[in-house]
Amino acid sequence: MNKTTDDQARYVEDDVQDDAVIASAFRASLIVILLLGLPVIGVLVYLNFDKKQEVSTEVEVTTPDIREVNEEEIPVVAMTSVTKSSGIEFTHESGREGQKLLPETMGSGVAVFDYNGDSHLDLLLVNSSRWPWDTRGTLDTPSRLYAGDGEFHFTDVTEASGLDLTFYGMGVAVGDYDNDGDTDLFLSAVGKNRLMKNEGGVFEDVTDAAGVGGADDQWSTSCGFFDYDNDGLLDLFVCNYVSWSKDADLSQKFTLDGESRAYGPPKAFAGSFSYLYHNEGEGRFKDVSQTAGIQIRNDDTGVPLGKAMGVAPVDFNGDGWLDIVVANDTVRNFLFENQRDGTFVEVGRIRGIAFDRDGKARGAMGIDTARFREDGTLAIGIGNFANEASALYMARSGKKQFIDAAMFTGLGPPTRQGLTFGLFFFDFDLDGRFDLLGANGHLEEEISKVQATQRYAQPPQLFWNAGREAKSELVLVPESSTGKDFYQPIVGRGAAFGDFDEDGDQDVVISVSDGAPVMFRNDQSTEHHWLRVELEGVGSNQDGIGALVELEVGGRLQKQLVMPTRSYLSQCEKALTFGLGQQEAVNSITINWPNGQREVFAVPVIDTTIRLRQGEGLAKDVESGPES
């Protein structure tokens, strides 16, 4: 080895020795630092170990930037309050007496349906009750059924119908589960649920015989009938919220201001499993929740994860089988993909609807779905808690992946300050595009004392769909367009729509927590044309629940799913309303029946309601499953 090589070797050896010395010194220094720091760390741990953290149900609300207003002219559609003149006399009983128990904040639902088969829409208002331990004594507070006359006048028929039952009711589902031609009712509750069989306009409690009462200590919320296995019999999904009891609630000290008691947040209570009941026929149901795969557990702890508030059956992947979307409060949302063999796989995280755009769970309440754009884009709208924008998950036609488009469509910013419960899509101006309504209201009566930007009573919000090419696709409709009635603050909860006066446009009813509901007559004067469609199945699923209806008009294809289960705790009319705008004729209408049959019907007239009977249209070959 020459001198140069020897020198290089020595330099390398010196570097290694230097590194070793530095590393040894570093380790010694680190040990000294740790020894000196341990007492300090111990003191900090001791000082904070026994410090109790107050649980708050709120975060400070900030008002986001609002998107640029459209140049397009927002239609004038007066939403006129007709509650008093309609004959509705109802006040929701929440049971509140000062203890601030969580169920008292959740309100109740409404159902729009025809209970007696006279072709006029009727209205059910679900009621809760006083608690058994209430020192004020008991009080009869049944849900109320009102028969409509088609002219926005209602008559209380509760006692004659057999629905004068008092219990802590929450939500409602409507559907002809026994295929006898009458629309039956399922009522969810804090405690035992109820199934009311309709026999010619008189309801009979058949809960026990049907096997759908649920556990006495369970808290059920939204619910809905749908046929998940396409056997012609309507099955039943029931959302269950948190695991709750009076003792568990009162054992925790919830507060907003550090002094007075507040309503507790759902994070303070354990989750639960929802129910899926398979219709076995002959009036009986079977609980298949576990075997069907809808019982979801926390990945880390194995405990029940769901805190379900809203449910929306929809065929999101276009295979002709209904899937299930569940809106969960403060935990991730669920999307149950139908495996077509009686089971489901939960794919919410994979498909993009589980969290917000930052990967966080939100306080989700009401939910609805719609084919939102002309290209068949599927939208899932979800109302969320205060300071959380309502969600608008969207997936292009033929795709399974969703993104939350609330912010860039214009829905997000205006909804952040409100606390949205009821939410649904409908075409309020009959222009052929889906608009959106949210019913708002806070949980705390005195929230404004700790948050200047918040109010207990909040006005609902109506968003006009200006079209995809507009500067803002969804535009908050101002009071100047709806009239002052619509923007009066209320404590909104359940919300539904239906054409109560039979003039072709959809009217609105919103339930109010611990108060009287509000009803709005849609007095739109756009002179847009319309077509209302009712379906009649033959032999089974007589209302065509789950059928996909496609209407071709003016070179555009509109798609709607027959599904009363929408919003929060509520049910909307099952008839479909298609806005035609300035178009004066409809080319054709195609029905994709739940059993796979596909028929085309001619539409000779518009601006009317047509009833289409299965088997009376022109059969059409089905190359693949319908795209819902």
C-alpha positions as CSV (number, residue, x, y, z in Angstrom):
1,M,0.0,0.0,0.0
2,N,1.4,3.4,-0.9
3,K,1.5,6.5,1.2
4,T,-1.6,8.0,-0.3
5,T,-3.6,4.9,0.3
6,D,-2.2,4.7,3.9
7,D,-3.2,8.3,4.6
8,Q,-6.7,7.8,3.2
9,A,-7.2,4.7,5.4
10,R,-6.0,6.6,8.4
11,Y,-8.4,9.4,7.7
12,V,-11.3,7.0,7.4
13,E,-10.4,5.3,10.6
14,D,-10.1,8.7,12.4
15,D,-13.6,9.7,11.1
16,V,-15.1,6.4,12.4
17,Q,-13.4,7.0,15.8
18,D,-14.6,10.6,15.9
19,D,-18.2,9.5,15.1
20,A,-18.0,6.9,17.9
21,V,-16.8,9.5,20.4
22,I,-19.6,11.9,19.3
23,A,-22.2,9.2,19.5
24,S,-20.9,8.2,23.0
25,A,-21.0,11.8,24.2
26,F,-24.5,12.3,22.7
27,R,-25.8,9.3,24.5
28,A,-24.3,10.5,27.8
29,S,-25.8,13.9,27.3
30,L,-29.2,12.4,26.5
31,I,-29.2,10.3,29.7
32,V,-28.4,13.4,31.8
33,I,-31.2,15.4,30.2
34,L,-33.7,12.6,30.8
35,L,-32.6,12.2,34.4
36,L,-33.0,15.9,35.0
37,G,-36.3,16.1,33.1
38,L,-38.1,13.2,34.8
39,P,-38.9,15.2,38.0
40,V,-40.4,18.0,35.9
41,I,-42.4,15.6,33.8
42,G,-43.6,13.9,37.0
43,V,-44.8,17.2,38.5
44,L,-46.7,18.1,35.3
45,V,-48.4,14.7,35.3
46,Y,-49.3,15.0,39.0
47,L,-50.8,18.5,38.5
48,N,-53.0,17.4,35.6
49,F,-53.8,13.9,36.5
50,D,-57.0,14.6,38.5
51,K,-58.1,17.6,36.5
52,K,-61.7,17.0,35.2
53,Q,-62.5,18.1,31.7
54,E,-65.9,19.6,31.2
55,V,-67.7,18.2,28.2
56,S,-69.2,20.8,25.9
57,T,-71.7,20.2,23.2
58,E,-70.5,23.2,21.2
59,V,-67.6,24.8,19.3
60,E,-67.5,28.5,18.3
61,V,-69.2,29.0,15.0
62,T,-67.5,31.0,12.4
63,T,-69.2,32.4,9.3
64,P,-67.5,31.2,6.1
65,D,-67.2,33.1,2.8
66,I,-70.2,32.9,0.6
67,R,-69.8,32.0,-3.1
68,E,-70.5,34.7,-5.7
69,V,-74.2,35.2,-6.4
70,N,-75.4,34.1,-9.8
71,E,-76.4,36.3,-12.6
72,E,-79.3,34.0,-13.3
73,E,-82.6,35.3,-11.9
74,I,-83.7,33.4,-8.8
75,P,-87.4,32.3,-9.3
76,V,-90.0,33.9,-7.1
77,V,-91.7,31.0,-5.3
78,A,-93.7,32.2,-2.4
79,M,-93.7,29.7,0.5
80,T,-96.9,30.8,2.3
81,S,-97.5,29.6,5.9
82,V,-100.9,27.9,6.1
83,T,-100.6,26.1,9.4
84,K,-103.4,27.9,11.1
85,S,-105.9,27.9,8.2
86,S,-105.3,24.3,7.4
87,G,-106.9,22.9,10.6
88,I,-103.7,21.5,12.1
89,E,-103.7,21.8,15.9
90,F,-100.7,20.0,17.3
91,T,-97.9,20.7,19.7
92,H,-95.0,18.3,20.1
93,E,-94.3,17.2,23.7
94,S,-90.6,16.7,24.3
95,G,-91.0,15.8,28.0
96,R,-88.5,18.4,29.1
97,E,-88.8,19.3,32.7
98,G,-85.4,20.8,33.5
99,Q,-83.1,17.7,33.8
100,K,-81.9,18.2,30.2
101,L,-82.1,14.6,29.0
102,L,-80.7,14.1,25.5
103,P,-83.9,12.7,23.7
104,E,-85.7,15.9,24.5
105,T,-83.6,17.7,21.9
106,M,-84.3,15.4,18.9
107,G,-87.9,16.3,18.0
108,S,-90.0,14.0,15.9
109,G,-91.0,13.2,12.4
110,V,-93.8,13.7,9.9
111,A,-95.3,11.4,7.3
112,V,-97.1,12.5,4.1
113,F,-99.2,9.6,2.7
114,D,-102.8,8.5,1.7
115,Y,-104.0,6.4,4.7
116,N,-107.6,5.9,3.5
117,G,-107.2,5.5,-0.3
118,D,-109.2,8.6,-1.3
119,S,-106.3,10.0,-3.5
120,H,-105.8,13.0,-1.1
121,L,-102.6,13.3,0.9
122,D,-103.0,12.9,4.6
123,L,-100.5,13.9,7.4
124,L,-99.2,12.1,10.4
125,L,-97.4,14.1,13.1
126,V,-95.4,11.9,15.4
127,N,-95.4,12.9,19.1
128,S,-93.3,12.1,22.1
129,S,-94.4,12.2,25.7
130,R,-93.7,13.1,29.3
131,W,-91.3,10.8,31.1
132,P,-92.7,8.2,33.5
133,W,-90.9,9.9,36.4
134,D,-92.3,13.4,35.6
135,T,-93.6,15.0,38.8
136,R,-96.2,16.9,36.8
137,G,-98.0,13.6,36.2
138,T,-99.0,11.8,33.0
139,L,-100.5,13.4,30.0
140,D,-102.0,11.8,26.8
141,T,-99.9,13.0,23.9
142,P,-100.6,10.7,21.0
143,S,-99.3,11.2,17.5
144,R,-101.9,12.9,15.3
145,L,-103.3,11.8,12.0
146,Y,-105.0,14.4,9.8
147,A,-107.1,13.5,6.8
148,G,-106.6,15.9,3.9
149,D,-109.2,17.0,1.4
150,G,-106.9,18.0,-1.5
151,E,-107.4,21.7,-0.8
152,F,-105.0,22.1,2.1
153,H,-107.7,21.5,4.8
154,F,-107.2,18.8,7.3
155,T,-109.4,16.9,9.8
156,D,-108.1,15.2,12.9
157,V,-109.0,11.5,12.6
158,T,-106.6,10.2,15.3
159,E,-109.1,8.4,17.5
160,A,-111.2,7.0,14.7
161,S,-108.1,5.6,13.1
162,G,-106.9,3.8,16.2
163,L,-103.6,5.8,16.5
164,D,-104.4,7.5,19.8
165,L,-101.4,5.9,21.6
166,T,-99.1,7.7,23.9
167,F,-95.4,6.8,24.0
168,Y,-92.0,8.5,23.4
169,G,-92.3,8.5,19.6
170,M,-89.5,9.6,17.3
171,G,-89.7,8.6,13.6
172,V,-92.1,7.0,11.1
173,A,-92.1,4.7,8.1
174,V,-94.9,4.1,5.7
175,G,-95.4,1.2,3.4
176,D,-97.8,-1.6,2.4
177,Y,-95.8,-4.4,4.0
178,D,-98.6,-7.0,3.6
179,N,-99.6,-6.1,0.1
180,D,-103.3,-5.7,0.9
181,G,-103.6,-2.2,-0.7
182,D,-103.5,-0.2,2.5
183,T,-100.5,1.8,3.7
184,D,-99.2,0.6,7.0
185,L,-97.2,2.5,9.6
186,F,-94.1,1.8,11.7
187,L,-93.3,4.2,14.6
188,S,-89.9,4.3,16.2
189,A,-89.4,5.4,19.8
190,V,-87.3,5.7,22.8
191,G,-88.2,2.2,24.1
192,K,-90.5,-0.2,22.3
193,N,-91.3,0.5,18.6
194,R,-94.8,0.0,17.1
195,L,-96.0,-1.6,13.9
196,M,-99.6,-0.4,13.0
197,K,-101.4,-2.5,10.4
198,N,-103.9,-0.6,8.3
199,E,-107.2,-2.3,7.8
200,G,-109.4,0.0,5.7
201,G,-108.3,3.2,7.4
202,V,-108.2,1.7,11.0
203,F,-104.8,0.8,12.4
204,E,-104.2,-2.2,14.6
205,D,-101.1,-2.7,16.8
206,V,-99.4,-5.9,15.5
207,T,-95.9,-5.2,16.9
208,D,-95.6,-8.4,18.9
209,A,-97.0,-10.7,16.3
210,A,-94.7,-9.2,13.6
211,G,-91.6,-9.3,15.9
212,V,-90.4,-5.7,15.3
213,G,-90.7,-4.1,18.7
214,G,-87.0,-4.0,19.3
215,A,-85.4,-3.9,22.8
216,D,-87.2,-1.9,25.5
217,D,-84.0,0.0,26.3
218,Q,-83.2,0.9,22.7
219,W,-83.5,4.4,21.2
220,S,-84.7,4.2,17.6
221,T,-84.8,7.1,15.2
222,S,-85.3,7.1,11.4
223,C,-86.8,4.1,9.7
224,G,-88.0,3.0,6.3
225,F,-89.6,0.2,4.3
226,F,-87.8,-1.1,1.2
227,D,-87.3,-4.4,-0.6
228,Y,-83.6,-5.3,-0.3
229,D,-83.9,-8.8,-1.7
230,N,-86.4,-8.1,-4.6
231,D,-88.9,-10.7,-3.4
232,G,-91.8,-8.3,-3.6
233,L,-92.2,-8.0,0.2
234,L,-91.2,-4.8,1.9
235,D,-88.4,-5.2,4.5
236,L,-87.7,-2.7,7.3
237,F,-84.6,-0.8,8.4
238,V,-84.6,0.9,11.8
239,C,-81.8,3.3,12.8
240,N,-80.7,3.0,16.4
241,Y,-79.0,6.0,18.0
242,V,-76.8,5.9,21.1
243,S,-77.0,3.6,24.1
244,W,-78.9,5.9,26.5
245,S,-80.6,5.8,29.9
246,K,-81.7,8.4,32.3
247,D,-79.1,7.4,34.9
248,A,-76.2,7.4,32.4
249,D,-77.3,10.9,31.2
250,L,-77.6,12.4,34.7
251,S,-74.3,10.8,35.9
252,Q,-72.4,13.1,33.6
253,K,-71.9,16.8,34.2
254,F,-72.5,18.5,30.8
255,T,-72.2,22.2,30.6
256,L,-71.7,25.1,28.2
257,D,-70.8,27.9,30.5
258,G,-69.1,25.9,33.3
259,E,-72.1,26.3,35.6
260,S,-75.6,25.4,34.3
261,R,-76.4,21.9,33.0
262,A,-76.4,21.4,29.2
263,Y,-77.6,18.6,27.0
264,G,-74.9,16.0,26.5
265,P,-73.1,15.3,23.2
266,P,-73.5,11.9,21.5
267,K,-69.7,11.3,22.1
268,A,-70.5,10.9,25.8
269,F,-72.6,7.8,25.0
270,A,-71.8,4.4,23.5
271,G,-72.9,3.5,20.0
272,S,-75.5,0.8,19.0
273,F,-76.5,-1.6,16.3
274,S,-79.4,-0.7,14.0
275,Y,-82.1,-3.2,13.0
276,L,-82.7,-4.9,9.6
277,Y,-85.9,-6.9,9.5
278,H,-86.6,-9.3,6.6
279,N,-90.2,-9.6,5.7
280,E,-91.0,-13.3,6.0
281,G,-94.6,-12.9,4.7
282,E,-97.9,-13.6,6.5
283,G,-97.3,-10.6,8.7
284,R,-94.0,-11.7,10.3
285,F,-90.5,-10.2,10.2
286,K,-87.1,-11.7,11.1
287,D,-84.3,-9.8,12.6
288,V,-81.4,-10.4,10.2
289,S,-79.2,-7.5,11.5
290,Q,-76.2,-9.7,12.3
291,T,-76.3,-12.2,9.5
292,A,-76.9,-9.5,6.9
293,G,-73.8,-7.7,7.9
294,I,-75.2,-4.3,9.1
295,Q,-73.8,-4.5,12.7
296,I,-70.6,-2.5,12.5
297,R,-68.1,-2.4,15.3
298,N,-65.3,0.0,16.2
299,D,-62.1,-1.3,14.6
300,D,-60.1,-0.8,17.8
301,T,-62.4,-1.7,20.6
302,G,-64.9,-4.0,19.0
303,V,-67.9,-2.1,20.5
304,P,-71.0,-1.1,18.4
305,L,-70.0,1.9,16.3
306,G,-73.2,3.3,14.8
307,K,-75.1,6.3,16.1
308,A,-77.7,6.4,13.3
309,M,-79.9,9.3,12.7
310,G,-80.9,9.0,9.1
311,V,-81.3,6.3,6.5
312,A,-81.6,6.4,2.7
313,P,-82.2,3.3,0.6
314,V,-80.7,3.8,-2.9
315,D,-79.1,1.7,-5.7
316,F,-75.8,3.6,-5.8
317,N,-74.0,1.2,-8.1
318,G,-76.8,0.7,-10.6
319,D,-77.1,-3.1,-10.3
320,G,-80.9,-3.2,-9.6
321,W,-80.5,-4.0,-5.9
322,L,-81.1,-1.4,-3.2
323,D,-78.2,-0.4,-1.0
324,I,-78.4,1.5,2.3
325,V,-76.8,4.8,3.3
326,V,-76.8,5.6,7.0
327,A,-76.1,9.1,8.5
328,N,-74.3,8.7,11.8
329,D,-73.9,11.4,14.5
330,T,-70.2,12.1,15.3
331,V,-69.0,8.8,13.9
332,R,-68.4,7.8,10.3
333,N,-71.3,7.4,7.9
334,F,-72.1,3.9,6.6
335,L,-72.7,2.7,3.0
336,F,-74.0,-0.9,2.9
337,E,-73.5,-2.3,-0.5
338,N,-76.0,-5.0,-1.4
339,Q,-74.3,-8.3,-2.2
340,R,-77.6,-9.7,-3.8
341,D,-77.5,-12.8,-1.6
342,G,-79.2,-11.3,1.5
343,T,-76.0,-9.7,2.9
344,F,-74.3,-6.3,2.8
345,V,-70.7,-5.1,2.9
346,E,-70.0,-1.7,4.5
347,V,-68.0,0.4,2.0
348,G,-68.5,4.0,3.3
349,R,-64.8,4.7,3.7
350,I,-63.8,3.2,0.4
351,R,-66.5,5.1,-1.5
352,G,-65.8,8.4,0.1
353,I,-69.0,9.2,2.2
354,A,-67.7,8.2,5.7
355,F,-66.0,11.5,6.6
356,D,-65.7,15.1,5.5
357,R,-63.0,16.3,3.1
358,D,-60.5,16.5,6.1
359,G,-61.2,12.9,7.1
360,K,-63.3,13.8,10.1
361,A,-66.7,12.5,11.2
362,R,-69.5,15.0,11.5
363,G,-72.7,15.3,13.5
364,A,-75.0,13.9,10.7
365,M,-78.7,14.1,11.0
366,G,-81.1,14.0,8.0
367,I,-80.3,12.4,4.6
368,D,-81.6,12.2,1.0
369,T,-80.4,11.1,-2.4
370,A,-81.2,12.2,-5.9
371,R,-80.0,12.0,-9.5
372,F,-78.8,15.6,-9.2
373,R,-77.5,16.5,-12.7
374,E,-78.6,15.8,-16.3
375,D,-75.6,13.4,-16.7
376,G,-77.0,11.1,-14.0
377,T,-74.7,12.2,-11.2
378,L,-75.9,10.7,-7.9
379,A,-76.0,13.1,-4.9
380,I,-76.2,12.1,-1.3
381,G,-77.2,15.1,0.9
382,I,-76.7,15.1,4.6
383,G,-77.5,17.7,7.2
384,N,-74.9,18.3,9.8
385,F,-74.3,20.0,13.2
386,A,-73.6,23.7,13.7
387,N,-70.3,24.9,12.2
388,E,-70.3,21.8,10.0
389,A,-71.4,22.4,6.4
390,S,-74.1,20.1,5.1
391,A,-72.6,17.4,2.9
392,L,-73.3,16.8,-0.8
393,Y,-71.5,13.6,-1.7
394,M,-71.6,13.2,-5.5
395,A,-70.6,10.4,-7.9
396,R,-70.7,10.5,-11.6
397,S,-73.1,8.2,-13.5
398,G,-71.7,4.7,-13.6
399,K,-69.0,5.5,-11.0
400,K,-68.9,4.3,-7.3
401,Q,-66.6,6.9,-5.9
402,F,-68.0,10.0,-4.1
403,I,-66.6,13.4,-3.3
404,D,-68.1,16.0,-1.1
405,A,-69.1,18.7,-3.5
406,A,-70.8,20.9,-0.9
407,M,-68.3,23.7,-1.0
408,F,-67.8,24.1,-4.7
409,T,-71.5,23.8,-5.6
410,G,-72.4,26.6,-3.2
411,L,-74.3,24.5,-0.5
412,G,-71.5,24.4,2.0
413,P,-70.8,28.0,3.2
414,P,-74.5,29.0,4.0
415,T,-75.2,25.8,5.9
416,R,-72.3,26.0,8.3
417,Q,-74.0,28.4,10.7
418,G,-77.2,26.4,10.9
419,L,-77.8,23.1,12.7
420,T,-79.6,21.1,10.0
421,F,-81.9,18.1,10.8
422,G,-84.4,17.6,8.1
423,L,-83.1,17.7,4.5
424,F,-84.5,16.6,1.2
425,F,-84.3,17.2,-2.6
426,F,-87.3,18.4,-4.5
427,D,-88.0,20.6,-7.6
428,F,-89.8,23.5,-6.0
429,D,-90.0,25.6,-9.2
430,L,-90.6,22.8,-11.6
431,D,-87.7,23.6,-13.9
432,G,-86.5,20.0,-14.1
433,R,-83.6,20.4,-11.7
434,F,-83.5,19.2,-8.1
435,D,-83.4,21.9,-5.4
436,L,-82.7,21.3,-1.7
437,L,-84.3,22.3,1.6
438,G,-82.9,22.1,5.1
439,A,-84.8,22.4,8.3
440,N,-82.7,24.0,11.1
441,G,-82.8,24.5,14.8
442,H,-80.4,24.3,17.7
443,L,-80.4,22.0,20.8
444,E,-79.9,24.5,23.5
445,E,-82.5,27.2,24.3
446,E,-79.9,29.6,25.7
447,I,-77.1,28.9,23.2
448,S,-76.9,32.7,22.3
449,K,-75.6,33.4,25.8
450,V,-72.4,31.6,25.0
451,Q,-72.3,32.0,21.2
452,A,-73.3,35.3,19.8
453,T,-73.7,33.9,16.3
454,Q,-76.1,31.1,17.3
455,R,-79.8,31.0,18.0
456,Y,-82.1,28.3,19.3
457,A,-84.7,28.9,16.7
458,Q,-83.4,29.1,13.2
459,P,-85.0,29.7,9.8
460,P,-85.1,26.9,7.3
461,Q,-83.0,27.2,4.1
462,L,-84.0,26.7,0.5
463,F,-81.4,26.3,-2.2
464,W,-82.3,26.8,-5.9
465,N,-80.5,24.6,-8.4
466,A,-79.2,27.1,-11.1
467,G,-77.6,24.4,-13.2
468,R,-74.0,23.1,-13.4
469,E,-72.9,25.9,-15.7
470,A,-73.9,28.7,-13.3
471,K,-71.4,30.5,-11.1
472,S,-72.9,28.8,-8.1
473,E,-74.8,25.6,-8.8
474,L,-76.9,25.9,-5.6
475,V,-78.0,29.3,-4.6
476,L,-79.6,30.2,-1.2
477,V,-83.0,31.6,-2.0
478,P,-83.5,35.0,-0.3
479,E,-86.6,36.1,1.7
480,S,-87.5,38.4,-1.2
481,S,-88.2,35.3,-3.3
482,T,-89.9,33.1,-0.8
483,G,-91.7,35.7,1.3
484,K,-91.2,36.4,5.0
485,D,-93.2,33.4,6.3
486,F,-90.6,30.9,5.2
487,Y,-87.7,32.6,7.0
488,Q,-89.4,32.9,10.4
489,P,-87.1,31.2,13.0
490,I,-88.3,27.8,14.2
491,V,-86.7,24.8,16.0
492,G,-86.9,22.6,12.9
493,R,-86.6,18.8,13.0
494,G,-88.4,16.4,10.7
495,A,-89.3,17.7,7.2
496,A,-91.3,16.3,4.3
497,F,-93.0,17.4,1.0
498,G,-96.2,16.6,-0.8
499,D,-98.7,18.2,-3.1
500,F,-101.4,18.9,-0.5
501,D,-103.5,21.2,-2.7
502,E,-103.1,19.1,-5.9
503,D,-101.9,21.9,-8.1
504,G,-98.8,20.1,-9.4
505,D,-96.0,21.6,-7.1
506,Q,-94.8,20.3,-3.8
507,D,-95.7,21.9,-0.5
508,V,-93.6,21.5,2.7
509,V,-94.3,20.5,6.3
510,I,-91.6,20.9,9.1
511,S,-92.0,19.5,12.6
512,V,-90.9,21.7,15.5
513,S,-89.3,20.4,18.6
514,D,-91.6,21.1,21.6
515,G,-93.8,23.3,19.4
516,A,-96.3,23.4,16.6
517,P,-95.4,22.3,13.1
518,V,-95.3,24.7,10.2
519,M,-96.8,24.1,6.8
520,F,-95.9,26.0,3.7
521,R,-98.0,26.1,0.5
522,N,-95.9,26.4,-2.6
523,D,-97.3,29.3,-4.5
524,Q,-94.8,29.3,-7.4
525,S,-95.9,31.3,-10.4
526,T,-93.3,30.2,-13.0
527,E,-96.0,28.7,-15.3
528,H,-93.7,25.7,-15.7
529,H,-95.3,22.5,-16.8
530,W,-95.2,19.3,-14.7
531,L,-96.1,15.6,-14.6
532,R,-96.9,13.6,-11.5
533,V,-96.4,9.8,-11.6
534,E,-97.9,7.1,-9.4
535,L,-97.1,3.5,-9.7
536,E,-99.1,0.4,-9.1
537,G,-97.3,-2.9,-8.8
538,V,-99.2,-6.2,-9.5
539,G,-99.2,-8.9,-6.9
540,S,-96.4,-7.6,-4.7
541,N,-94.8,-4.4,-3.7
542,Q,-97.9,-2.6,-4.9
543,D,-96.6,0.9,-4.5
544,G,-93.5,0.2,-6.6
545,I,-91.1,1.2,-3.7
546,G,-87.6,1.1,-5.2
547,A,-88.7,1.5,-8.8
548,L,-86.6,3.7,-11.0
549,V,-88.6,6.1,-13.2
550,E,-86.9,7.6,-16.3
551,L,-88.6,10.5,-18.1
552,E,-87.4,11.8,-21.4
553,V,-88.3,15.3,-22.3
554,G,-86.8,17.9,-24.6
555,G,-83.7,15.7,-25.2
556,R,-83.1,15.5,-21.4
557,L,-83.4,12.4,-19.2
558,Q,-84.7,12.8,-15.7
559,K,-84.5,9.9,-13.2
560,Q,-86.2,9.5,-9.9
561,L,-86.5,6.6,-7.4
562,V,-89.8,5.8,-5.8
563,M,-88.8,6.1,-2.1
564,P,-90.8,7.8,0.7
565,T,-88.0,7.4,3.2
566,R,-86.2,10.7,3.1
567,S,-85.0,13.5,5.4
568,Y,-85.0,13.0,9.2
569,L,-87.5,10.8,11.1
570,S,-89.9,11.4,8.2
571,Q,-91.6,10.2,5.0
572,C,-92.5,12.1,1.9
573,E,-95.2,11.4,-0.6
574,K,-94.5,8.4,-2.8
575,A,-95.7,10.0,-6.0
576,L,-93.0,11.5,-8.2
577,T,-93.1,15.1,-9.5
578,F,-91.2,15.8,-12.7
579,G,-90.7,19.5,-13.5
580,L,-90.9,20.1,-17.2
581,G,-90.0,23.8,-17.4
582,Q,-91.2,25.2,-20.7
583,Q,-91.5,21.8,-22.4
584,E,-95.1,21.1,-23.6
585,A,-94.8,17.4,-24.2
586,V,-93.1,14.3,-22.8
587,N,-91.5,11.8,-25.2
588,S,-91.8,8.7,-23.1
589,I,-91.5,7.4,-19.6
590,T,-89.7,4.2,-18.6
591,I,-90.3,2.2,-15.4
592,N,-87.6,-0.1,-14.0
593,W,-89.7,-2.2,-11.6
594,P,-87.9,-3.7,-8.6
595,N,-88.4,-7.3,-9.9
596,G,-86.3,-6.4,-13.0
597,Q,-89.1,-5.8,-15.4
598,R,-88.6,-2.8,-17.7
599,E,-91.6,-1.1,-19.4
600,V,-92.1,2.0,-21.5
601,F,-95.3,4.0,-21.3
602,A,-96.7,6.8,-23.6
603,V,-97.6,10.1,-22.0
604,P,-100.5,11.7,-23.9
605,V,-101.0,14.7,-21.6
606,I,-99.0,16.7,-19.1
607,D,-99.8,19.0,-16.1
608,T,-101.7,16.1,-14.5
609,T,-101.1,13.0,-12.4
610,I,-100.9,9.7,-14.2
611,R,-101.0,6.2,-12.7
612,L,-99.0,3.5,-14.4
613,R,-99.9,-0.1,-13.7
614,Q,-97.2,-2.8,-14.0
615,G,-97.7,-5.0,-17.1
616,E,-99.7,-2.4,-19.1
617,G,-96.7,-0.8,-20.7
618,L,-94.5,-1.8,-23.6
619,A,-91.9,-4.4,-22.4
620,K,-88.3,-3.4,-23.0
621,D,-85.3,-5.6,-23.0
622,V,-82.9,-5.2,-20.0
623,E,-79.3,-5.5,-21.1
624,S,-78.0,-4.8,-17.6
625,G,-79.2,-3.6,-14.2
626,P,-80.9,-0.2,-14.1
627,E,-78.8,2.8,-13.1
628,S,-80.6,4.3,-10.1
